Amino acid sequence: MKTITIKKILIAPFLGMLVSGLFLSSATESRAECAEDPAKLEAAKSDAAVQEQLPPLAPGATRLKVAKLRCSSCQTKIEAALRTLPEVQTITTDLRTRTIDVTTAKGVETSLLVNTIKSAGYEATPVSL
């Protein structure tokens, strides 16, 4: 009986930490303003380091680096803004490198995409390849 009691005591705090950790991570992810991980920021500071991590760009796509693109909430807001443009065909977001690849109909200016992202509250700059 004592063994069972000891197991309950040891397991209960552990489960409590897991459950509160899950709630904490969910709440953190859904915030509009996301906290940055300093270790990850150091690794991605230079554009050269970021470019090495990027997959090849699809033909006809424009790659944009988006400041403050940190979580799925940010991603959803930006993609929703871009989808309001009828010229946008596909959107591929990479949270790790904070880039968005947008495939559009021919003749669409990059400035239109940048301004659309800006209207969602984020700064975007074209990535030169």
N, C-alpha and C positions, 0 to 999 in steps of 0.2 A: 504494500500500500504506500509506503513512504517513497518508494521508487517512482510510482505513478505521480505522486504529489510533486516530487522534485522535477520530473519531466514537464509537468504542467507549468510550474514556475519558470523553468528555463525557456519553454516554448512560447508562453504567452507574451513576454516582453519582446521576443524576437518577432512574432507576428505583428505586434503593435507597431514596431519600427517599420516593418514592410508596408503595412497598410498606410501609416502616416506618410511614408516615403512616396507611395503611389499617389496619394492625394496631393502632396506637395508638388510632385513633378507635373501633375495634370494642371494644377493651378498656375504653376510657373509657365508652362507652355502656352496657356491661353491668354496671358497678359499681352497687352498691346505693345508695351515697351519690354524688350527682352534683355536679360543680363548677358554680358559677354564673358566667355571663358578666356582669361588672360593668356593661358598657354596656347590655345588655338589661335588667338590673335597674333601672337608672336610668329607662329609658323606661317601665317598667311599674309604677313605685312607687305612683302615686296610683290609687285605684279609678276615678276619672273617666276616666283615660287607658285603663285596661283595659276599661271598659264601652264606650268608643267603638269598640274593636277587635272586640267580640263580635258574632256573628251573632244574628239575632232568635231568641228562645226559642220552641220548639215548644209548641203548646197542651198543657197537662197535664204539662209538664216542670218540673223543679226544677233551678236552676243553682247549683252549689256551687264556691266558690273553694278550691283545695287547696294548702296551703303545702307546699313541697318537691316539688311535681310537676314534675320536670325532664326526664325521659327516658322512653323506651319501656318500660324495666324498671319504673319507678314506675307508669306507666299500666297495665301488665299486672297488677301486684299489686292496684291499686285496683279495676280492672274485675272481676277474679276475685272479690274480696271482695263487690262489689255483686251479681254474678251468683248468689251464694248465696241472695239474697233472691228468693223466688218472685214477689213483686209487681213486680219490676223488668222492664220491657219493652224499653227501649232505653237505651244508654249512648253518649254522644258526648263525646269528650275533645279538648280543645284545649290542647296543650302550650305553645303560644305565650303564651296568656293564663292558663294554669294553672287552667282551669275544666273542670268536667264537667257536662253536661246529662243528667239521668236522668229518663226517662219511666216512671211507675209506675201501677199500678192506683189508682183513686180511694181516698181515705181514708188513704193512707200518710203518716205524719208525717215531716217533714224530719229530725227528730232521729234517726229510725231510720237514715236514709242517712248522716248525720254520724257516728253511733256505729259504723256498719259500716266506714266509711273509717278511723275512728280505730283500730278493731281491726286494720287492715292496717298501722298505724304512721304514719298521716298525719293532719294537722289539716285539717278542712274547715269552712267557714262559708258559710251561704246568701248568695247575691248578691241584693240587692234591686234590682228594676228600676224 
